[in-house]
Amino acid sequence: MTKDKSPARSVQRYRDRMRRSGLRLMQLWVPDTRARGFAEECRRQSRAAARQRRAEGEVTSWIDQTRDTDGWTG
């Protein structure tokens, strides 16, 4: 009996092995840093965040109050 060597079958076997190991597949869409206008949009958002110091402090405070670090090392 010959092994199925198709790329789709190979990927499926890999994913099955990973799941048996206790892992779960996660796919993320992230901004394309090569996209036209990306750097300018980063600058725009950075400036907007800098103008919102109070809001940033509120968010940071909320994160500190609600984060769960049990079991994490650091």
N, C-alpha and C positions, 0 to 999 in steps of 0.2 A: 504494500500500500504506500503510495507517495503522499508526501505532505502537501497541503494546499499552500502555495507560496504567493498567493495574490496579496497585494499591499493591504487591501481591506481586511482580509482574514488575519494577516499578521498584526494589524492594529487592534483588531477585536480580541485576539489572544492576549496581547499585551494589556489591554484594558481589563480583561477578565482576571489576569494575574494580579494586577494592582488592586482590584476590588477584593479579591480573596485575601490580600495583605491588609485589608482594613482601610484602604484609601478610597476617596470618592473623586471623580472627575469634576473639575470646575473650569469653565471657560470664561474669560473676561474680555470685554471690549475696552480698550484703552485709547486715549487720544494718540493720533499719529503725530509724533514730534517732528516729522519731516514735512508735514502739511504746510502749505503756504499760509502765512498769518499766525502760525502757532506761537512763535516767540512774542509777537506783539500782543496777542491775547493773554499770554502769561504775564506780561508787564502790566496790562490793563487790570487784570484780576489782582495782582500784587499791590498795585496802587490803591485799588478799592479796599482791599483788606487792611492796608496801612491806615486808611482814613477811618476805619471802623474799629479803633482800638477798644472801645467800650464793649462792642458786640463780641470781639475776639476774647476779651476777658471773661465775658459771661459764658461763652462756649467752653473755654478752658476750665472754668470753675465747674460747669455742669459735667464735663468729662471726668474731672477729678472726683466728683461726688458719686458718679454712677459707674465708674469702671470697676471691673471685677478682675483682680489680679491674683486671686487664690490659685495656687499651684504654679504660678509663673515665677521664674527666677529673674533676677535683675540686679 
